[in-house]
Each structure stands twice: as structure tokens, then as C-alpha cells.
Amino acid sequence: MSHVVVPVRYPLTTHSKNTLAKAIEIARERDAQLTVLHVDLYHDSNHVTRSELKRSVESAFDVPRKTRYAVRKAFLVEETILEEVASEDADVVVIGHKQAGRWRRMIRKLVDDPDVESYLRERVDCELVTVSAN
């Protein structure tokens, strides 16, 4: 089964809603499992619960039946997203344009190639879809 992972902010921002809409579209097209991920940073915690994330998403969208919600506590958003993508064996990661920029900065620190998609493909073998801000 195909698997789509979409990291979002909570409370949902306009950018997160745009990214989530694209992820839902892709999950439906591929009849895929969808994981909605929020990374709650230790140093700036909102103490978000999985139930709050689920309620918020489901009040804004008609989500596919095969949707799960995950809230991870972490120090670094990008590393946590990569860990989730790897653990879920995701086929597709849908990120917002702003998140792509952060990933590029993180990857520049780790490798010489700032190409996020190549980096992800080499490490987790998935497709990266970047949603631009509208």
C-alpha cells in the first residue's frame, strides 16, 4: 500500500491547509494511507495532542478513511520528519514551500548537495511534493 506523509503546523496555518489539501488529493488518487504529522518542539512546545490535531484537521477537511495522526516531541523538525518518513516507509512526502527552504538549509549543513528531493530519495526512497504558498 502506498503511504503519504504530510507535516503540518498546529494550529493549522493557511500554508499548512494548502499542503494538507494537496496531500489529501494525492492520498485519494493513490488510495494511500495518509499520515498527518505535527512536530511539537521541546523548546517551543504547545503541548499539542494527537486528538487536538485530529479534531482540527477533520473540522477543516473531509479526510480519507485511511488517515492517522502523529504528534512527535523533538528538538529538530526536519530530523523528526525524516525519521517519520523512514519509519512509515512513505512513498510520498508533501511539504510546504517554507518547509522546503528549511530542509535545504539543514541538508546543506549535512552534505554538499542542497537538493532535498535527491537527499530524501537516497535516504528514504520517496517522492517529494512541494506545495507553493497561494
Disulfide bonds with the S-S distance in Angstrom:
none
